[in-house]
Amino acid sequence: MPNEYESMARALMSSPQGVKIIQGLDKLSAAASSQNGRQLIAMLAGSGSDTLKKAAAAASTTDKDPARVLLSTLLSSKEGAALVAKVIEVIGI
């Protein structure tokens, strides 16, 4: 069985979709290695994780658009707004 999964993984990673995944991981790795990325990771490890948990909990229990609830909950706190700003800064949008 493990060899079968390894073969499937190799086939996926050599496909056009796999190449996109690898390029995305390379970009993510570069962003995480930057100074801003390290700051973002520190924020997530600190109070950011609690802020994300609260926002995710609010989004999971709503009848409204979960993405909007998640974002509005994040932006309603100082920590969440700082986290969103840092994510935007790191990914460059």
Secondary structure, DSSP 4 states (H G I P E B T S, - for coil): -HHHHHHHHHHHHHSHHHHHHHHHHHHHHHHHHSHHHHHHHHHIIIIIHHHHHHHHHHHHT-SS-HHHHHHHHHHTSHHHHHHHHHHHHHHT-
